[in-house]
């Protein structure tokens, strides 16, 4: 939150001082202001703004939460979008589901298959895939971890 205010102050200074110095025809000062403001904004962006949205762009915390909940034996099904982050941070690959191409099965099909085989399985999906499931399938799955829009579900 403070990062947004700090960025607004920097942009306000650029607008006010830059306009004034342009009106006075002091181009070197405007150039110096732009360079200094760009450096200050870069620091604000990296230290204040990026950490606030990190959970939406990084899988690191999500992978740690998964590792803490996983039993080490049960099959794990992962949607294509989350698979690279899980592989990098947790060194775990799982079986791909919900791909737009290829022969990857759909989430509902896998849940149904695991239900018929009556075995424990983990599903790593995004919230939009969870919402697409029928109410019956949603009741069969227990939410273990939810970080941003990524979820770890357990089918007992």
N, C-alpha and C positions, 0 to 999 in steps of 0.2 A: 504494500500500500504506500509506504513512504517512497518507494522507487518511482511510482507514478507521479507523486507530488514533486520530487526532485527533478524528474524529467520535464515536467511542466514548467518549473522555474527556469531551467536551462533554456527551453524553447522560448519562454517569455523574454528572457534576457537577449537572446538572439534577435527576436523580433523588434524589441524596443531599441536596444543599442545599435543593432545593425541598421535599422531604418534611420535613426538619428545620424549615424556616421555617414551613411550613404547620402543623406540630404546635405551634410556638410562637405561631401566629396572627399572623405578620408578613407580611401579604398584600402590602404595598408592596415588600418585599424579593423576594418570589417573582415579582412582576410585573417588577421590574428584572432579576432573573436570567433570566427568560424572554426579555426583549427583548435583553439582552446575548448570551445563548446563541444566539438566532436570528441575530443579526448575525455572530457568530463562525462559526457553522455555514455561513452563506451564503458567507463568504470561503473556508472550507475546501472547500465544494462546488465553487465556481467555479475555484479555483486548483489543487486537488489531485484531486478525484474526477472532474470532467468530462474533463480531459485524458486520463485513463486509459482512458476508453471512447469517446473522440472518433472513432476509426477505424470504430466500428460505427454511428455516427449521421451522420457527415459524409462527403461524397464528394470533398472537396477533394484529399486526398493521392492517392486513386484516379484522379482526373481528370488530375493531374500525371503520374502513372506512365503513363497511357494516351497522353497527348500525346507523351511521350518515345519510345514504342514504335511509334506509328502512322506509316505510310509516306505518308499524305496522299492516296492514290489509290484504294485498295481499298475495297469496300463494308464498312460497319460495321452490325452488327445489335445492337440494345440491347433488353434486357427493360424492360418498362414501369416497374418500380420504380426502376431506376437512371437512367432517362432524364432526369428533371428535374435531378439533381445534375450529371450530365455536361453538360447544356446550360448550366447556370449557371456552373460552374467552368472548363469547357473550351471553351465556346461551340461545342459540337458536338452534333448531334441524332441522326444515324443513322436506321436503319429499325427501327421497333418490331416486336418479336416477343414471343410468349408472353403475350398479353393475355387476360384472362378474358372479354372481350366484344369485339365488333367483328370485323374480318376479318384480324387480325394472324396470320401463320403461326406454327406451332410450331417450336421450335428444331431438332428432328430433321428436319423437312421442309426447312428452310433449309439445314442441313448437307448433306443429300442433294442438294438442288438445286445448291449450290456445287460439290459433288463431281462431278456430271454435267457442269457447265460448265467444270470444271477451272480455276478461278481462285482467287486469293488472297482471303480474307475474314477479317474480325475479328468476334468475338462478345463482347459485354459482357453477362455473365450473373451470376447468383448461384450459389453452390455447390450449392444444392438442385436447380437446373435441370441442372447438370452431372452430378449423381448420377443423374438420371432418364434420361440418355442411355444407349444401349446401349454395350457394351464396344467394339464396332466403331467407333461414332461417336467415342467418347472417344479412341481410338487415332489417329484422323485429326486431332484437335485438339491443338495445342501450347499449354500454359499459359505465357503471357508475364508476366502480373502477377496477383498474388493479394494483396489487402488486405482483411483481416477475412474476410467471406464473399463479396466481390465479385471477379470474375475477368475478365481479358482473355484470350481464346483466339484462336489464329491457325490458320486452315486454309490450308496452303500449296497 
